[in-house]
Amino acid sequence: MPPRATELTPTQIKRLKHPGGNRPVKVAVGGVSGLHIQIQPSGAKSWVLRTRFNTSPSVLFRVVEAFKPTVLVDEGDTFLKDNDDLRGILNGGHDRLSAFVWRSVGDDHEPRQFRVWAPKAIDMIGRLHDTFEDRAIVVPLSRLESGRWCPVWMAPALQARIDHFGIPRSGTVLCPAC
C-alpha cells in the first residue's frame, strides 16, 4: 500500500506554487487517495483524480460531487465493458445541467442527488461504447518507433470536434506522427 499523503488545508492549497519549468506538476492533497492539485506553469490550478479502478461507483460520484476533479481513466477497456453502474456515472456526466445521479443514503435510505459532471479522459484499446463516443473527442493512437516525435497540425475532423466543445486552440500540437 503506498504511503498516504498528508491532508492539506484549504489555505495550504491556495499557497501552492509551481516550482518552475514548463510542465504542469501534480501535488497530492491527502484525504482521498489519488486526489491531486495540478498546477500549470502559469499558476492555474485544477483538481485531478488519479486512481486505479478498483474504485466503486459510489466513491467516484462522491469524489466528483465533493472535489469536482478531472477524471482520468486508464485502461477503460478492462472494466467499463462489464460495469454498467460505473459506465452510467461516467456517461451521465456529459451535460452540466442534467449531470447527476440519485442514490439512497443513510440508515433511512433517503434519496439524494449527486452531481457527476466532470471533464474526463478515457484511454482504452478498442472502441468506446456508442454513448461515450457520441459525446467525445476521439484521438486514435498507434505505436511508433521509440523517440519519434514531431510537430503536426491537427486533422481537420479532430479540430472541428475540439472547436465544437469550445476548447481554445493552442497552436502547434506535439504528438507522435509522421
Sequence and secondary structure as in RCSB ss.txt:
>XXXX:A:sequence
MPPRATELTPTQIKRLKHPGGNRPVKVAVGGVSGLHIQIQPSGAKSWVLRTRFNTSPSVLFRVVEAFKPTVLVDE
GDTFLKDNDDLRGILNGGHDRLSAFVWRSVGDDHEPRQFRVWAPKAIDMIGRLHDTFEDRAIVVPLSRLESGRWC
PVWMAPALQARIDHFGIPRSGTVLCPAC
>XXXX:A:secstr
         HHHHHH    SSSS EEEE SSSTTEEEEE TTS EEEEE   S   HHHHHHHHHHH  EEEESS
GGGTSTT HHHHHHHHHTTSTTT EEEEEETTTTEEEEEE    EEE  SS   HHHHTTS         TT  E
EE   HHHHHHHHHTT    S EEES  
